Amino acid sequence: SPFPPSSFDRFSQKMVPCTVSCSEQCSCSWDIGQQRICNITVTVENPLGKKTARDVFDVTHRIYPTAPFQLWEECTDTEITLYWKHRNKGIELFCQTEVLQPDGKVKLHNSSDMHLHYASITLDGLQPYTEYTARVHCGAAKHFWRWSEWSEARTIRTKEATPSGKLDIWREITPVLRGRNVTLLWKQAPSFRANGRSISYELTWEKVEDGSKPESISFSSVYNSTRISIDNHSYKISIMAKNNVNYSLPSVLIIPRATGNSRKTLFCSSLGTEELKEEQVNGTDDGIFISWETRHIYDSYIIDWCNFPMLQPCDLQWKRFGPNTSSALINSAAFVPGVRYNFHIYGSVANKASLLEKKTGYLRELPPLRDPTVKKVELTFNTVTLSWDSYLTNETQSGFVRGYHVYVSPIQEDCSLKGSKKHVLPDDSVLCKYTIENPEEKRYTVKHLLSNTKYKLVVKAYTGGGETPIVNFMYIDTPFNSNVLYLLVLLVIVPSLVAAVCRWKMKWVKECCCPVIPSPNKSEVLSFKEFKISSEKVLKISDCIPDMLAVDNKAEAQKL
């Protein structure tokens, strides 16, 4: 270890011993009397060698003030005047105040306003009713050497002021018998500041046309919505925030007069009034992207939606956009895959909002929750027609139903039907796949089947998120092809029957068409003895009277 350092004052030629036990920073002190200039030599040595450092200085240039103490303040809503005491008499000081802002940032303020026993600084441009933390340190204004230690930190709150900015107000209108229920919601806009310890809200509504007496109601700060009932006239609704000082500027909303089509979603265009159609939008990992067509007549746009569309209340949310904005990415911690969210885009002018467009979409589509139920199966020897129930395609589904897939395969072998696509299951079996791209279709015919064959089938709905795995099949047996039997009858049995009948009737036909000429020798007439001459049978002409006689042989005729 090194030997203790020693110092030597060359002006007084006095050795000042300095023996300390320290590892990094050592110090020595002595009385210099009236002496101002010091020439200090510090030597440090150990068995390996020694090192010497020298410094010559005026002691009046090496002032290290004591830390400021006993801080106090005077403040308004936007200013703080901070005071502190010091013990450095006769020395002109330069002080620095460190202020910790509400956002965590630190700001430094310099000052040199010194009185005999205290100093001060004024901090301005502050927020009303806001806490700030300040501390001070000082140094010599002339021949600055180093800062004093920091004073103790002091936390100060500015005074209250009138609330700044406006509240953001929105509404949901529900038609009822002879009037409407209006759910009013409000929140603090980004530019709004309460500027006070406690805040409350005052809501006022009145008819626009007849100037009737306004109605009003107050709410504490824990409330952000209420519901009022109004008739079918136009109403002006306003809300203000109030603290212990004053009211904020009012936020105004105009509810237009109810129309006969108040229960329908209508859009007024240059071609007339038509019902708005809902457009599908796509979600991303960051939110759901919404775009709309801007119109120059509106000074702002509002998008509203429900965080929990299947619940009541649905936690209605809204966002406002400037007149030049035509798209937005809507995100919420409440958004989950497989839930359909409906968005309404309004244009606002003179505090009156008009519905412009409707959008619907999912953060991410999921496969359908269930498969269509096949209710009817019609079979022929080579086709099967499947009919299923009306399948829901509304917001209860976990995605937009884009259509259906029909899967078919013989039980004993892979499928290869004409007009189908191959679909391979995890077990490597092959199905025939048919796609129906119309979600409103409820009937499909599979053709080119084999007769007298057992098939398995399934109908699956699909969305942008795909479809669920195939688990259960239905089974059918195609009937025997009766056309083959008919052909067999026509080609084999009928000709055989015809041949048999023809053979059986051949003799009759032969007798009718080709009769046999009788032989005279076989005639019964010639069977008597008197007609026999030697071995031949001879009929004498005299024995009968013939109708016609033809002579074949004159010699034989003469014998007769």
Salt bridges, closest charged atoms under 4 A:
ASP55 OD2 - ARG62 NH1 3.39
ASP58 OD2 - ARG36 NH2 2.87
ASP58 OD2 - HIS61 NE2 3.95
GLU73 OE1 - ARG154 NE 2.42
GLU98 OE1 - ARG135 NE 2.83
ASP113 OD1 - HIS115 NE2 3.66
GLU131 OE2 - ARG157 NH2 3.15
GLU160 OE2 - ARG197 NH1 3.57
ASP168 OD1 - ARG320 NE 2.56
GLU209 OE2 - ARG257 NH2 3.21
ASP231 OD2 - LYS207 NZ 3.03
ASP231 OD1 - HIS233 ND1 3.19
GLU279 OE1 - LYS359 NZ 2.61
ASP304 OD1 - HIS344 ND1 3.32
GLU357 OE2 - ARG295 NH1 3.41
GLU357 OE1 - LYS359 NZ 3.08
GLU365 OE2 - ARG402 NH2 2.58
ASP371 OD2 - LYS460 NZ 2.96
GLU378 OE2 - LYS376 NZ 3.58
GLU378 OE2 - ARG443 NH1 3.13
GLU467 OE1 - HIS405 ND1 2.80
GLU556 OE2 - LYS559 NZ 3.94
